[in-house]
Amino acid sequence: MHIGNTISLPTREVHISADDRRRHVYLVGMSGTGKSSLPTRMAADEIEDGDGLCFIGPHEGIARAGQTCGGVELEGGGAAA
């Protein structure tokens, strides 16, 4: 899965292998760098490919976005209030 490009020269593509995604993904970064949009996009790609996933996130907004990612309504998802 292509997740972006390096900002250093020469620019290179950055990928996460399917094997690495099966284990876990830990995202760290400064505000505004896509830490919330990347897992939502990754979940949508997994759903479109017919694969399963487990999404655990600390923020209610991203968990709720994950309930409908990829245009698919997911059962039992969402954050506790």
Backbone as a ProteinNet text record, in pm:
[ID]
protein_1_A
[PRIMARY]
MHIGNTISLPTREVHISADDRRRHVYLVGMSGTGKSSLPTRMAADEIEDGDGLCFIGPHEGIARAGQTCGGVELEGGGAAA
[TERTIARY]
84.2	0	89.6	69.2	144.7	83.2	164	109.6	161	257.7	308.2	446.3	510.6	644.7	734.3	863.3	958.4	969.8	1009.4	1028.1	1174.7	1260.9	1402.9	1429.3	1536	1573.3	1674.3	1667.4	1563	1433.1	1319.5	1190	1167.4	1120.7	1090.6	952.4	888	757.9	776	676.8	677.1	559.9	586.7	484.8	480.1	362.6	347.6	304.3	379.2	347.1	222.9	157	38.9	77.2	194.5	239.8	255.1	311.6	325.8	189.7	96.2	-37.4	-111.5	-84	-150.8	-111.5	6.1	53.3	-0.5	48.2	-0.3	67.3	5.7	63.1	53.7	164.4	170.8	212.4	127.2	153.9	189.5	298.4	339.6	374.8	345.3	379.8	324.6	369.3	324.1	179.9	116.2	-20.9	-27.1	-135.3	-157.2	-81	-21.5	57.2	-18.9	-147.3	-227.7	-241	-212.9	-223.1	-365.7	-464.5	-604.1	-653.9	-613.4	-663.7	-599.7	-474.5	-408.3	-477.8	-506.2	-571.9	-712	-782.1	-914.3	-901.3	-802.6	-777.9	-732	-647.7	-600.9	-717.2	-807.9	-923.5	-1012.8	-1034.9	-1117.2	-1054.7	-923.1	-854.5	-871.1	-860	-876.5	-1017.7	-1117.7	-1257.2	-1280.8	-1229.8	-1246.9	-1182.5	-1071.6	-1003.5	-1069.6	-1173.6	-1242.3	-1171.9	-1078.3	-1004.8	-1070.8	-1044.2	-1096	-997.5	-1044	-954.3	-1009.1	-921.8	-957.8	-896.6	-980	-932.3	-951.7	-843.3	-848.9	-786	-863.4	-813.7	-867.1	-789.5	-829.4	-927.7	-950.5	-1033.8	-1167.7	-1274.8	-1409.3	-1435	-1387.3	-1412.6	-1360.6	-1239.7	-1182.5	-1250.1	-1290	-1361.1	-1495.3	-1565.2	-1694.4	-1674.8	-1569.1	-1540.2	-1514.9	-1451.9	-1423.6	-1547.4	-1658.6	-1781.6	-1836.3	-1804.5	-1858.5	-1749.1	-1626.6	-1518.5	-1539.6	-1501.3	-1517	-1661.2	-1749.5	-1890.4	-1963.4	-1902.5	-1961.8	-1996.3	-2120.6	-2160.9	-2115.8	-2033.9	-1980	-2066	-2081.2	-2162.9	-2079.7	-2140.6	-2079	-1959	-1927	-1810.2	-1844.2	-1746	-1768.2	-1702.3	-1688.6	-1621.6	-1723	-1679.3	-1764.8	-1776.7	-1895.1	-1916.5	-1863.1
-116.3	0	123.7	207.9	332.6	433.3	488.9	583.7	725	745.9	880.5	880	995.1	1011.3	1077.6	1049.7	1116.1	1262.5	1345.8	1487.2	1517.6	1420.9	1440.9	1409.5	1463.5	1436.8	1323.6	1232.3	1220.1	1168.7	1215.6	1173.4	1026.4	953	810.4	780.6	679.6	637.2	559.5	573.4	499.7	402.4	276.5	171.3	97.7	43.3	-47.6	-181.4	-285	-416.3	-475	-565.4	-633.3	-709.4	-769.8	-845.2	-753.7	-634.8	-540.2	-490.2	-467.1	-421.2	-527.6	-654.1	-762.4	-763.5	-716.5	-717.1	-597.4	-480.1	-356.3	-238.4	-123.3	-0.3	104.7	169.2	273.6	401.6	503.1	628.1	739.4	806.9	921.8	1035.4	1156.8	1270.9	1399.3	1507.7	1639.6	1662.6	1761.4	1798.3	1832.4	1785.4	1818.9	1734	1623.6	1541.8	1421.2	1404.9	1296.2	1173.6	1185.2	1069.2	1016.1	1100.5	1056.1	1012.8	1080.1	1045.1	917.8	890.4	770.5	641.9	622.3	495.7	481.8	593.5	587.3	541.9	595.4	555.3	409	368.8	230.3	134.2	170.4	86	73.7	185	181.8	90.3	95.5	7.1	-139.4	-168.6	-307.6	-357.1	-272.7	-310.3	-330.9	-240.6	-253.3	-380.6	-423.6	-546.6	-671.6	-653.7	-768.2	-825.6	-752.1	-798.9	-747.1	-814.4	-770.4	-678.4	-611.5	-524.1	-500	-456.9	-413.8	-276.1	-179.4	-42	1.3	34.2	83.5	221.8	322.8	459.9	534.9	627	697.1	811.3	853.3	969.7	929.9	979	942.3	978.8	1096	1140.2	1043.7	996.1	903.7	767.1	724.5	596.6	604.1	716.3	732.6	740.2	805.4	811	670.3	586.6	449.1	363.9	405	327.4	326.5	427	434	446.2	413	428.5	336	383.5	305.9	295.4	379.7	376.2	255.7	185.8	65.9	95.6	71.3	91	-30	-6.2	-115.5	-135.8	-260.5	-291.9	-284.9	-234.9	-239.5	-149.3	-67.1	20.4	144.5	227.4	354.6	358.3	477	497.4	504.6	468.8	481.2	628.6	668.5	809.1	839
0	0	0	-96.2	-106.8	-9.8	82.9	180.3	162.1	76	54.6	-6.7	-0.5	-55.5	47.7	39.3	127.9	88	183.8	151.9	121.9	149	119.6	-27.3	-78.6	-217.7	-223.2	-313.1	-413.7	-348.9	-398.7	-347.8	-379.5	-278.4	-296.8	-241.9	-296.5	-246.7	-116.8	-27.5	99.2	96	127.4	123.5	257.3	289.5	402.7	344	371.9	314.9	381.3	311.5	366.7	492.9	493.3	610.4	732.2	712.7	823.5	871.5	780.6	819.4	897.1	872.3	945.4	1092.3	1123.3	1262.6	1339.1	1306.7	1367.8	1300.3	1315	1261	1370.9	1400.1	1501.6	1431.4	1436.1	1365	1463.2	1436	1516.6	1421.6	1462.7	1379.2	1436.3	1379.7	1423	1379.5	1440.3	1403.1	1254.4	1191.4	1051.2	951.9	996.2	904	850.1	886.9	831.3	918.1	1047.2	1136.6	1145.4	1126.9	1130.9	994	889.1	755.8	701.6	735.6	684.6	730.2	859.4	896.6	838.9	821.2	759.8	615.2	543.2	403.9	397.1	492	494.2	519.3	611.9	640.9	518.3	448.9	327.6	222.5	206.6	110.6	149	279.2	325.5	295.5	322.4	297.2	148.3	65.1	-79.7	-133	-68.4	-110.5	-54	29.8	88.8	209.8	266.9	384.2	511.8	622.6	751.7	819.8	925.7	999.7	1139.2	1226.5	1360.5	1378.8	1410.3	1424.4	1569.3	1636.4	1773.4	1773.6	1805.7	1807	1927.1	1980.9	2102.7	2081.2	1958.7	1933.4	1873.6	1933.4	1889.5	1743.8	1701	1564.7	1460.7	1477.8	1379.4	1386.8	1506.6	1519.2	1448.2	1461.9	1393.5	1242.4	1197	1053.3	1001.8	1082.9	1043.8	1029	1091.6	1080.8	938.7	860.9	725.4	620.3	655.3	558.1	439.5	326.7	204.9	159.7	216.6	178.8	235.1	331.7	390.3	534.9	573.5	712.3	792.8	894.4	975.6	1099.2	1140.9	1257.7	1384.2	1491.2	1622.1	1641.3	1543.7	1556.1	1635	1652	1719.7	1854.5	1905.7	2033.2	2144.9	2262.4	2379.6	2416	2458.2	2494.3	2632.4
[MASK]
+++++++++++++++++++++++++++++++++++++++++++++++++++++++++++++++++++++++++++++++++

